Amino acid sequence: MTLDEKLIKTVPTKVQVEHQKTEFYAFVHFTVNTFTDKEWGDGTESPAIFNPSNLDAEQWAKTFKAAGMKGMVLTCKHHDGFCLWPSRFTEHSIKNSPYKNGKGDIVREASDACRKYGLKFGVYLSPWDRNSVYYGRGKEYDDYYVAQLTELLTQYGELFTVWFDGACGEGPNGKKQVYDWTRYYSTIRKLQPDAAITGCGPDVRWCGNEGGHTRYAEWSVVSERMLYGLYPNGEKLIKEASEAGMKEIKIDAPDLGSRELMKDEKSYIWYASEYDVSIRPGWFWHENENEKLRSLDNLIKIYDNSVGGNATLILNAPPTPEGLIHENDVQRLTELGQYIEKSFRENMTDSAEVTASEADEIHSIKNVLKDGYDAFYMPEKGNKTPDIIFKWNEPVNIGKIVLKENILCSQRVETFSVDIMKNGRFEEYFKGSVIGYQRFISMNGIKTDLLRIRITDSREEPTLAFIGIYKNIE
């Protein structure tokens, strides 16, 4: 069996497919830090300081909806250990704060607001609890952590993701906790089987930076060693690879899935990337950052290169001590949403004549005109480099092209090009690497009546589930 034949046997799970379809969603960092002007709390903060005067989770949801987001992830507990829900397993929670006289539950308010406005809801529960006396005590701490995790998994309806980081500092007893990830993951699988375990988890990987710096080629099919030591066989895989003289695969490396990198690997997994970025310099609200938001141009670049680069994007917008998304953040997010809506408003493929390299009747090129995996284009067997041509009766003004593979058949396209007709002949306008779930190509308002997409290298016959060619926004 060839390397390509081995690689394309790796496909996503249903959970991974649904998560990638979510594409763009919010992160909400909110805790005692919001009131202390800190990024990390130490767990000694009094619950008495937590008292948002005008909290409105519906304002959050409406803001994220206007931004074009499809979900929200709430920091239900950060490293300080303060719980935004009335946990039965600690006193360091909202139940001992002045908020709603100790009767509040912000996880409930956020999840209800998401349902009302058609957003998915997810939770973040820091594995490091700087307030807990159990931290560093092994199973005692794992029991405590799983108990709180179970509360979140069973009391707030369906979750689309459970977001982890790997934060692990020294506790007051001078020890670090060795997290029982396998137990945490199995609890999620049992209680929320449709939730993706994201960040420090087996379903969706962290991209390797928090600045929105995207890769030129983002592969979803990577070495199983990318899981590092999170699974029981992870450390064994790393040890075997080291003994065999193989290089360590770093999560922030520019290449995670090329043929050259994969040729010596023994096993592969589907492990798509997520980019986590904050709209502000910090993750929590700070008054001195109200004028330091990312520019619209910067957010557009991050969005196009992540959501449009075979990854997902989780963008943080932290509430103020009032409990509201700041007006500057609301304005910037609304501007981003307007850009997204306008950019993909008018698909011009319906008015074009489309032809392509031969395929059987089931896998006709006409299948790419409708988004979805029920039908897709695949050229006849043996053809790894098909051409697809769109022809209009008169020149059209093109803003963006969207390409999607049928990832249920794995990620296959290695390289592709987009050509336009100029002076009676095709000229290459864009040369790209991978496609995967979705790839955006900015055409910058170029006008043409003939456009050609060439797949120039593929792992076996390529599949295309959708092609969108969108009118340039004025």
LINLINMO-V907131 format. One record per backbone hydrogen bond with DSSP energy under -0.5 kcal/mol. NH is the residue of the N-H (numbers start at 0). CO is the residue of the C=O. Records with the same first field share a line. If there is no record, write none. Layout:
NH=CO  CO
This chain:
5=1
6=2
7=3
8=5
9=6
10=8
11=406
16=12
17=13
18=14
19=15
20=16
21=17  18
22=18  19
23=21
24=312
25=70
26=314
27=72
28=26
29=27
33=30
34=31
35=31  32
36=32
37=32
48=45
49=46
50=48
52=320
53=321
55=322
58=55
59=55
60=56
61=57
62=58
63=59
64=60
65=61
66=62
67=64
68=63
69=23
71=119
72=25
73=121
74=27
75=73  123
76=123
77=81
80=77
82=91
83=75
86=84
89=86
92=90
93=82
95=92
96=93
98=49
100=97
101=98
102=99
103=98
105=83
106=83
108=104
109=105
110=106
111=107
112=108
113=109
114=110
115=111
116=112
117=114
118=113
119=69
121=71
122=160
123=73
124=162
125=76
128=126
129=78  127
131=128
134=131
136=133
139=136
140=137
141=137
142=138
143=139
144=140
145=141
146=142
147=143
148=144
149=145
150=146
151=147
152=148
153=149
154=150
155=151
159=120
160=120
161=195
162=122
163=197
170=174
173=170
178=176
180=178
182=179
183=179
184=180
185=181
186=182
187=183
188=184
189=185
190=186
191=187
194=191
195=159
197=161  195
198=203
199=163  197
200=198
202=196
203=196
204=271
205=198
206=273
213=211
218=216
221=219  268
222=255
223=266
225=222
226=223
227=224
229=226
233=230
234=230
236=232
237=233
238=234
239=235
240=236
241=237
242=238
243=239
244=241
245=240
249=247
252=249
261=257
262=258
264=261
268=221
270=219  268
271=202
272=309
273=204
274=311
275=208  273
276=274  313
277=209
278=315
279=281
288=285
289=286
291=288
293=278
298=294
299=295
300=296
301=297
302=298
303=299
304=300
305=301
306=302
307=302
308=305
309=437
310=305
311=272
312=22
313=274
314=24  312
315=276  313
316=26
319=323
322=319
325=317
329=325
330=326
331=327
332=328
333=329
334=330
335=331
336=332
337=333
338=334
339=335
340=336
341=337
342=338
343=339
344=341
346=344
347=345  468
350=347
351=348
352=390
353=351
354=388
356=386
363=360
366=363
367=364
368=365
369=366
376=463
377=362
379=357
382=379
383=381
387=452
388=354
389=450
390=352
391=448
395=447
397=395  445
398=469
399=469
400=440
401=467
402=438
403=465
404=435
406=404
408=405
409=406
411=409
413=456
414=456
415=431
416=453
417=429
418=451
419=426
420=449
421=424
424=421
426=419
428=417
429=417
431=415
434=412
437=434
438=402
439=307
440=400
442=398  440
443=398
444=397
445=397  442
447=395
450=389
451=418
452=387
453=416  451
454=385  452
455=414  453
456=414
458=411
459=457
463=376
464=403
465=403
466=367
467=401
469=399  467
470=345
471=396
